[in-house]
Protein backbone atom coordinates (compact mmCIF):
# COMPACT_ATOMS: atom_id res chain seq x y z
CA UNK A 1 0.00 0.00 0.00
CA UNK A 2 1.26 3.47 -0.88
CA UNK A 3 2.24 5.81 1.92
CA UNK A 4 0.59 9.22 1.88
CA UNK A 5 2.97 12.20 1.90
CA UNK A 6 2.34 15.90 1.56
CA UNK A 7 3.55 18.15 -1.21
CA UNK A 8 5.83 19.83 1.33
CA UNK A 9 7.34 16.47 2.39
CA UNK A 10 8.01 15.67 -1.26
CA UNK A 11 9.79 18.98 -1.73
CA UNK A 12 11.78 18.90 1.52
CA UNK A 13 12.64 15.19 1.63
CA UNK A 14 12.98 14.41 -2.08
CA UNK A 15 16.35 12.64 -1.68
CA UNK A 16 15.01 10.24 0.94
CA UNK A 17 11.81 9.68 -1.04
CA UNK A 18 13.81 8.88 -4.19
CA UNK A 19 15.88 6.31 -2.28
CA UNK A 20 12.70 4.72 -0.95
CA UNK A 21 11.22 4.64 -4.47
CA UNK A 22 14.37 2.88 -5.60
CA UNK A 23 13.73 0.30 -2.85
CA UNK A 24 10.20 -0.33 -4.15
CA UNK A 25 8.01 1.94 -2.00
CA UNK A 26 5.10 3.87 -3.53
CA UNK A 27 3.63 7.18 -2.43
CA UNK A 28 0.40 9.15 -2.77
CA UNK A 29 1.07 12.88 -2.84
CA UNK A 30 -1.47 15.13 -1.12
CA UNK A 31 -2.08 18.87 -1.22
CA UNK A 32 -4.27 20.33 1.52
CA UNK A 33 -5.24 16.77 2.48
CA UNK A 34 -6.46 15.87 -1.03
CA UNK A 35 -4.63 13.21 -3.07
CA UNK A 36 -3.22 14.76 -6.25
CA UNK A 37 -0.80 12.16 -7.59
CA UNK A 38 1.12 8.94 -7.18
CA UNK A 39 4.80 8.13 -7.22
CA UNK A 40 5.52 4.52 -8.01
CA UNK A 41 8.79 2.77 -8.82
CA UNK A 42 9.43 1.89 -12.44
CA UNK A 43 9.63 -1.77 -13.25
CA UNK A 44 13.16 -2.70 -14.08
CA UNK A 45 13.82 -5.01 -16.97
CA UNK A 46 16.20 -7.81 -16.17
CA UNK A 47 18.51 -9.28 -18.73
CA UNK A 48 18.09 -13.03 -19.04
CA UNK A 49 20.72 -15.03 -20.87
CA UNK A 50 19.55 -16.92 -23.98
CA UNK A 51 20.77 -20.18 -22.48
CA UNK A 52 18.56 -19.69 -19.42
CA UNK A 53 15.50 -19.03 -21.59
CA UNK A 54 16.25 -22.06 -23.74
CA UNK A 55 16.48 -24.21 -20.60
CA UNK A 56 13.14 -22.88 -19.32
CA UNK A 57 11.39 -23.78 -22.57
CA UNK A 58 13.21 -27.05 -23.17
CA UNK A 59 10.34 -29.10 -21.73
CA UNK A 60 7.52 -26.92 -23.09
CA UNK A 61 4.99 -28.62 -25.34
CA UNK A 62 5.58 -28.45 -29.09
CA UNK A 63 3.88 -25.63 -30.96
CA UNK A 64 1.34 -26.57 -33.63
CA UNK A 65 1.92 -23.80 -36.22
CA UNK A 66 -1.46 -24.23 -37.98
CA UNK A 67 -3.42 -24.12 -34.72
CA UNK A 68 -1.39 -21.12 -33.54
CA UNK A 69 -2.13 -19.27 -36.79
CA UNK A 70 -5.83 -20.13 -36.51
CA UNK A 71 -5.91 -18.80 -32.95
CA UNK A 72 -4.26 -15.55 -34.09
CA UNK A 73 -6.65 -15.18 -37.02
CA UNK A 74 -9.61 -15.67 -34.66
CA UNK A 75 -8.68 -12.64 -32.56
CA UNK A 76 -6.79 -10.35 -34.95
CA UNK A 77 -7.96 -8.74 -38.14
CA UNK A 78 -5.61 -8.27 -41.11
CA UNK A 79 -7.35 -4.96 -41.86
CA UNK A 80 -5.46 -1.93 -40.64
CA UNK A 81 -7.85 0.50 -38.97
CA UNK A 82 -6.73 3.76 -37.39
CA UNK A 83 -7.52 4.15 -33.72
CA UNK A 84 -10.24 6.63 -32.88
C-alpha positions as CSV (number, residue, x, y, z in Angstrom):
1,X,0.0,0.0,0.0
2,X,1.3,3.5,-0.9
3,X,2.2,5.8,1.9
4,X,0.6,9.2,1.9
5,X,3.0,12.2,1.9
6,X,2.3,15.9,1.6
7,X,3.6,18.1,-1.2
8,X,5.8,19.8,1.3
9,X,7.3,16.5,2.4
10,X,8.0,15.7,-1.3
11,X,9.8,19.0,-1.7
12,X,11.8,18.9,1.5
13,X,12.6,15.2,1.6
14,X,13.0,14.4,-2.1
15,X,16.3,12.6,-1.7
16,X,15.0,10.2,0.9
17,X,11.8,9.7,-1.0
18,X,13.8,8.9,-4.2
19,X,15.9,6.3,-2.3
20,X,12.7,4.7,-1.0
21,X,11.2,4.6,-4.5
22,X,14.4,2.9,-5.6
23,X,13.7,0.3,-2.8
24,X,10.2,-0.3,-4.1
25,X,8.0,1.9,-2.0
26,X,5.1,3.9,-3.5
27,X,3.6,7.2,-2.4
28,X,0.4,9.1,-2.8
29,X,1.1,12.9,-2.8
30,X,-1.5,15.1,-1.1
31,X,-2.1,18.9,-1.2
32,X,-4.3,20.3,1.5
33,X,-5.2,16.8,2.5
34,X,-6.5,15.9,-1.0
35,X,-4.6,13.2,-3.1
36,X,-3.2,14.8,-6.2
37,X,-0.8,12.2,-7.6
38,X,1.1,8.9,-7.2
39,X,4.8,8.1,-7.2
40,X,5.5,4.5,-8.0
41,X,8.8,2.8,-8.8
42,X,9.4,1.9,-12.4
43,X,9.6,-1.8,-13.2
44,X,13.2,-2.7,-14.1
45,X,13.8,-5.0,-17.0
46,X,16.2,-7.8,-16.2
47,X,18.5,-9.3,-18.7
48,X,18.1,-13.0,-19.0
49,X,20.7,-15.0,-20.9
50,X,19.6,-16.9,-24.0
51,X,20.8,-20.2,-22.5
52,X,18.6,-19.7,-19.4
53,X,15.5,-19.0,-21.6
54,X,16.3,-22.1,-23.7
55,X,16.5,-24.2,-20.6
56,X,13.1,-22.9,-19.3
57,X,11.4,-23.8,-22.6
58,X,13.2,-27.1,-23.2
59,X,10.3,-29.1,-21.7
60,X,7.5,-26.9,-23.1
61,X,5.0,-28.6,-25.3
62,X,5.6,-28.4,-29.1
63,X,3.9,-25.6,-31.0
64,X,1.3,-26.6,-33.6
65,X,1.9,-23.8,-36.2
66,X,-1.5,-24.2,-38.0
67,X,-3.4,-24.1,-34.7
68,X,-1.4,-21.1,-33.5
69,X,-2.1,-19.3,-36.8
70,X,-5.8,-20.1,-36.5
71,X,-5.9,-18.8,-33.0
72,X,-4.3,-15.6,-34.1
73,X,-6.7,-15.2,-37.0
74,X,-9.6,-15.7,-34.7
75,X,-8.7,-12.6,-32.6
76,X,-6.8,-10.4,-35.0
77,X,-8.0,-8.7,-38.1
78,X,-5.6,-8.3,-41.1
79,X,-7.4,-5.0,-41.9
80,X,-5.5,-1.9,-40.6
81,X,-7.8,0.5,-39.0
82,X,-6.7,3.8,-37.4
83,X,-7.5,4.1,-33.7
84,X,-10.2,6.6,-32.9
